[in-house]
């Protein structure tokens, strides 16, 4: 963002306000920064893929990379 920020006031339900505060704590961010991020994503039509959301988890588990390569996991598929 460039230039000075404007102050905007809006109302939230208690549940949404609590969720915003909790998310800000978990992400170590300000409530304002989270609202700006969400509004910017909505306004610009940005959507994150599931893979992007869980990027830190990709590759964190052991096992076959693709279960379809194991005949045991394919038994009965398509029947």
C-alpha distances in whole Angstrom, upper triangle without the diagonal:
4,7,9,8,11,14,15,19,20,24,24,28,29,29,25,24,26,25,21,22,24,22,19,22,23,20,20,16,15,16,13,11,14,13,10,11,14,13,10,13,16,14,14,17,16,19,20,24,26,27,23,23,26,26,27,30,31,34,35,38,41,43,44,40,42,44,46,47,49,52,53,49,50,54,54,51,51,55
4,7,8,11,15,17,20,22,26,27,30,32,32,28,27,29,28,24,25,28,25,23,25,26,23,22,19,18,19,16,14,17,17,13,14,17,16,13,17,19,17,16,20,19,23,24,27,30,30,27,27,30,29,30,33,34,37,38,41,45,47,47,44,45,48,49,50,53,56,56,53,54,57,58,54,55,58
4,7,9,13,15,19,22,25,27,30,32,32,29,27,30,29,25,26,29,26,24,27,28,25,24,21,19,20,16,15,19,18,14,16,19,17,16,19,21,19,19,23,22,26,27,31,33,34,30,30,33,32,33,37,38,41,41,44,48,50,50,47,48,51,52,54,56,59,60,56,57,61,61,58,58,61
4,7,10,13,16,19,23,25,28,29,30,27,25,28,27,24,24,27,25,22,25,27,24,23,19,17,18,14,14,18,17,14,16,19,17,16,20,21,19,20,24,24,27,28,32,34,35,31,30,34,33,34,37,39,42,42,45,48,51,51,48,50,52,53,55,57,60,60,57,58,61,62,59,59,62
4,7,9,13,16,19,21,24,26,27,23,21,24,24,20,21,24,22,19,22,24,22,21,17,14,15,11,11,14,13,11,14,16,14,14,18,19,17,19,22,22,24,26,30,31,33,29,28,31,31,32,35,37,40,40,43,46,49,49,46,48,50,51,53,55,58,58,55,56,59,59,56,56,59
4,6,10,13,17,19,23,24,25,22,20,23,23,20,21,24,23,20,23,26,23,22,19,16,15,11,13,15,13,11,15,16,14,15,18,19,17,19,22,23,25,27,31,33,34,31,30,33,33,34,37,39,42,42,45,48,51,51,48,49,51,53,55,57,60,59,56,57,60,60,57,57,60
4,7,10,14,16,20,21,23,20,18,21,21,18,18,22,21,19,22,24,22,21,18,14,13,10,12,15,12,11,15,16,14,16,19,19,18,21,23,24,26,27,31,33,34,31,30,33,34,34,37,39,42,42,44,48,50,51,49,49,51,53,55,57,60,59,56,57,60,60,57,57,60
4,7,10,13,17,18,20,17,15,19,19,16,17,21,20,18,21,24,22,22,18,15,13,10,13,14,11,11,15,15,12,15,18,17,16,19,21,22,24,26,30,31,33,30,29,32,33,34,36,38,41,41,44,47,49,50,48,48,50,51,54,55,58,58,54,55,58,57,54,55,57
4,7,10,14,15,18,15,13,17,18,15,16,20,19,18,21,23,23,22,19,16,13,11,14,15,12,13,16,16,14,17,19,18,18,21,23,24,26,27,31,32,34,31,29,32,34,34,37,39,42,42,44,48,50,51,48,49,50,52,54,56,58,58,54,55,58,57,54,55,57
4,7,10,13,15,12,11,15,16,13,15,18,18,18,21,23,22,22,19,16,13,12,15,14,11,13,16,15,13,16,18,17,17,21,22,23,24,26,29,30,32,30,28,31,33,33,35,37,41,40,42,46,48,49,47,47,48,50,52,54,56,55,51,52,55,54,52,52,54
4,7,9,12,10,9,13,14,12,14,17,18,17,20,22,22,23,20,17,14,14,17,15,13,15,18,16,15,19,20,18,19,23,23,24,25,26,29,30,33,30,28,31,33,34,35,37,41,40,42,46,47,48,46,46,47,49,52,53,55,54,50,52,54,53,51,51,53
4,6,8,6,6,9,10,10,12,14,15,15,18,19,20,21,19,16,12,13,16,14,12,15,17,15,15,18,19,18,19,23,23,23,23,24,27,27,30,28,25,28,30,31,32,34,38,37,39,42,44,45,43,43,44,46,49,50,52,51,47,48,50,50,47,48,50
4,5,5,6,9,10,11,12,14,15,16,18,20,21,22,20,18,15,16,19,17,15,18,19,17,17,21,21,20,22,25,25,25,25,26,28,28,31,29,26,28,31,31,32,35,38,37,38,42,44,45,43,43,44,45,48,49,51,50,46,47,49,49,46,47,48
4,6,5,6,9,10,11,12,14,15,17,18,20,21,20,18,14,17,19,17,16,19,21,19,20,23,23,22,25,27,27,27,26,27,29,28,31,30,26,28,31,31,32,34,38,36,37,41,43,45,43,43,44,46,49,49,51,50,46,48,50,49,47,47,49
4,5,5,6,9,10,11,12,14,15,16,18,20,19,18,14,17,19,16,15,19,20,17,19,22,22,21,24,26,26,25,24,24,26,25,28,27,23,25,28,28,28,31,34,33,34,38,39,41,40,40,40,42,45,45,47,46,42,44,46,45,43,44,45
4,5,5,6,9,10,10,12,14,15,16,18,16,15,12,14,16,13,12,15,16,14,15,18,18,17,20,23,22,22,21,21,24,23,26,24,21,23,26,26,27,29,33,32,33,37,39,40,38,38,39,41,44,44,47,45,42,43,45,45,43,43,45
4,5,5,6,9,10,11,12,14,15,16,15,13,9,12,14,12,11,15,16,14,16,19,19,19,21,24,24,23,23,23,26,25,28,26,23,25,27,27,28,31,34,33,35,38,40,42,40,41,41,44,46,47,49,48,44,46,48,48,46,46,48
4,5,5,6,9,10,11,12,14,15,14,13,11,14,16,13,13,17,18,16,18,21,21,21,24,26,26,25,24,24,26,25,27,26,22,24,26,26,26,30,33,31,32,36,38,40,39,39,40,42,45,45,48,46,43,45,47,47,44,45,47
4,5,5,6,9,10,10,12,14,13,13,10,13,14,11,12,16,15,14,16,19,18,18,21,23,23,22,21,20,22,21,23,22,18,20,23,22,23,26,29,28,29,33,35,37,35,36,36,39,41,42,44,43,39,41,43,43,41,42,44
4,5,5,6,9,10,10,12,10,9,6,9,11,8,8,12,12,11,13,16,16,16,19,21,21,20,19,19,22,21,23,21,18,20,22,22,23,26,30,28,30,34,36,38,36,37,38,40,42,43,46,45,41,43,45,45,43,44,46
4,5,5,6,9,10,10,9,8,6,10,11,10,11,14,15,14,16,19,19,20,22,24,24,23,23,22,24,24,25,23,20,22,24,23,24,28,31,29,31,35,37,39,37,38,39,42,44,45,47,46,43,45,47,47,45,46,48
4,5,5,6,9,10,10,10,9,13,13,11,13,16,16,15,18,20,20,21,24,25,25,23,22,21,23,22,23,22,18,19,22,20,22,25,28,26,28,31,34,36,34,36,36,39,41,42,44,43,40,42,44,44,42,44,46
4,5,5,6,8,8,9,8,12,11,8,11,14,13,12,15,17,17,18,21,22,22,20,19,18,20,19,20,18,15,16,18,18,19,22,25,24,26,30,32,34,32,33,34,37,39,40,42,41,38,40,42,43,40,42,44
4,6,5,6,5,6,6,9,9,7,10,12,12,12,15,17,17,18,21,22,22,20,20,19,22,21,22,20,17,18,20,19,21,24,27,25,28,32,34,36,34,36,37,39,41,42,45,44,41,43,46,46,44,45,47
4,6,5,7,8,9,12,12,11,14,16,15,16,19,20,20,22,24,26,26,24,23,22,24,23,24,21,18,19,21,19,21,24,27,25,27,31,34,36,34,36,37,40,42,42,45,44,41,43,46,46,44,46,48
4,6,8,10,11,14,13,11,15,17,15,16,19,20,20,22,24,25,25,22,21,19,21,20,20,18,15,16,17,16,17,21,23,21,23,27,30,32,30,32,33,36,38,39,42,40,37,40,42,43,41,43,45
4,5,9,10,12,11,9,13,14,12,14,17,18,17,19,22,22,22,20,19,17,19,18,19,16,14,15,16,14,17,20,22,21,24,27,30,32,30,32,33,36,37,38,42,41,38,40,43,43,41,43,45
4,7,10,12,10,10,14,15,14,16,19,19,19,22,24,24,25,22,22,20,23,22,22,20,17,18,19,17,20,23,25,23,26,30,33,35,33,35,37,39,41,42,45,44,41,43,46,47,45,46,49
4,7,8,7,7,10,11,11,13,15,16,17,19,21,21,22,20,20,19,22,22,23,20,17,19,20,19,21,24,27,26,29,32,35,37,34,36,38,40,42,43,46,46,43,45,47,48,46,47,50
4,5,5,6,9,10,11,13,14,15,17,19,20,21,23,21,21,21,24,24,25,22,20,22,23,22,25,27,30,29,32,36,38,40,38,39,41,43,45,46,49,49,45,47,50,51,48,49,52
4,5,5,6,9,10,11,12,14,16,17,18,20,21,20,20,20,23,24,25,22,20,22,23,23,25,28,31,30,33,37,39,40,38,39,41,43,45,46,49,48,45,47,49,50,47,48,51
4,5,5,6,9,10,11,12,14,15,16,18,20,19,20,20,24,25,26,23,21,24,25,25,27,30,33,32,35,39,41,42,40,41,43,45,47,48,51,50,47,48,51,51,49,49,52
4,6,5,6,9,10,10,12,14,15,16,18,16,18,18,21,22,23,20,18,21,22,22,25,27,30,29,32,36,38,39,37,38,40,42,44,45,48,48,45,46,49,50,47,48,50
4,5,5,6,9,10,11,12,14,15,16,15,15,15,19,19,21,18,16,18,20,20,22,24,28,27,30,34,36,37,34,35,37,39,41,43,46,45,42,43,46,46,43,44,47
4,5,5,6,8,10,11,12,14,15,15,16,16,20,21,23,20,18,21,22,23,25,27,31,30,33,37,39,39,37,38,39,41,43,45,47,47,43,45,48,47,45,45,48
4,6,5,6,9,10,10,12,14,13,15,16,20,21,23,20,18,22,22,23,26,28,31,31,34,37,39,40,37,38,40,42,44,46,48,48,45,46,49,49,46,46,49
4,6,5,6,9,10,11,12,10,12,13,16,18,19,16,15,18,19,20,22,24,27,28,30,34,36,36,33,34,36,38,40,42,45,45,41,42,45,45,42,43,46
4,6,5,6,9,10,10,10,10,12,15,17,19,16,14,18,19,20,23,24,28,28,30,34,35,36,33,34,35,37,39,41,43,43,40,41,44,44,40,41,44
4,5,5,6,8,10,10,12,14,18,19,22,19,18,21,22,24,26,27,31,31,34,37,39,39,36,37,38,40,42,44,46,46,43,43,46,46,43,43,46
4,5,5,6,8,8,11,13,17,19,21,18,17,21,21,23,26,26,30,31,33,37,38,38,35,36,38,39,41,43,46,46,43,43,46,46,43,43,46
4,6,5,6,5,7,9,13,15,17,14,14,18,18,21,23,23,27,28,30,34,35,35,32,32,34,35,37,40,42,42,39,39,43,42,39,39,42
4,6,5,6,8,11,14,17,19,17,16,20,21,23,25,26,29,30,32,36,37,37,34,34,35,36,39,41,43,43,40,40,43,43,39,39,42
4,6,8,11,14,17,20,22,19,19,23,24,26,28,29,32,33,36,39,40,40,37,37,38,39,42,44,46,46,43,43,46,46,42,42,45
4,5,9,12,15,19,20,17,18,22,22,25,27,27,30,32,34,37,38,38,34,34,37,37,39,42,44,45,41,41,45,44,41,41,44
4,6,10,13,16,18,16,16,20,21,23,25,25,29,30,32,35,36,35,32,32,34,34,37,39,41,42,38,38,41,41,37,37,40
4,7,10,13,15,12,13,17,17,20,22,22,25,27,29,32,33,32,29,29,31,32,34,37,39,40,36,36,39,39,36,36,39
4,7,10,12,10,10,14,15,18,19,19,22,24,26,29,30,29,26,26,28,29,31,33,36,36,32,33,36,36,32,32,36
4,7,8,6,7,10,11,14,15,15,19,20,22,25,26,26,23,23,25,26,28,30,33,33,30,30,34,34,31,31,34
4,5,5,6,9,10,13,14,13,16,18,20,23,23,23,19,19,21,22,25,27,29,30,26,27,30,30,27,28,31
4,5,5,6,8,11,11,11,14,16,17,20,20,20,17,17,19,20,23,24,27,27,24,24,28,28,25,26,29
4,5,5,6,9,9,8,11,13,15,17,18,18,15,15,17,19,21,23,26,26,23,24,27,28,25,26,29
4,6,5,9,10,9,13,14,17,20,21,21,18,19,21,23,24,26,29,30,26,28,31,32,29,30,33
4,6,8,9,10,14,14,16,20,21,22,19,20,22,24,26,27,30,30,27,28,31,32,29,30,33
4,5,5,7,10,11,13,16,18,18,16,17,19,21,23,25,28,27,24,26,29,30,27,29,32
4,5,5,9,10,13,16,18,18,15,17,19,22,23,25,28,28,25,27,30,31,29,30,33
4,6,8,8,11,15,17,18,16,18,21,23,24,25,29,29,26,28,31,33,30,32,35
4,6,5,8,12,14,15,13,16,17,20,21,22,26,25,22,25,28,29,27,29,32
4,6,8,11,12,13,10,13,15,18,18,20,23,23,21,23,26,28,25,27,30
4,6,8,10,10,8,12,14,17,17,18,22,22,20,22,25,27,25,28,31
4,7,10,12,11,14,16,19,19,20,23,23,21,23,26,28,27,29,32
4,7,9,9,12,13,16,17,17,20,19,17,20,23,25,24,27,29
4,7,8,11,12,15,15,15,18,17,16,19,22,24,23,26,29
4,6,9,9,12,11,11,14,14,12,16,18,21,20,23,26
4,5,6,9,8,8,12,12,11,13,16,19,18,21,23
4,7,9,8,10,14,14,13,14,18,20,18,21,24
4,5,6,8,11,12,10,11,15,17,15,17,20
4,5,6,9,9,6,8,11,14,12,15,18
4,5,7,9,7,6,10,12,10,13,15
4,6,9,8,8,11,14,13,15,18
4,5,6,7,9,13,12,15,17
4,5,5,6,10,10,13,15
4,6,6,9,10,14,15
4,6,9,8,12,14
4,6,5,9,11
4,6,9,9
4,6,6
4,6
4
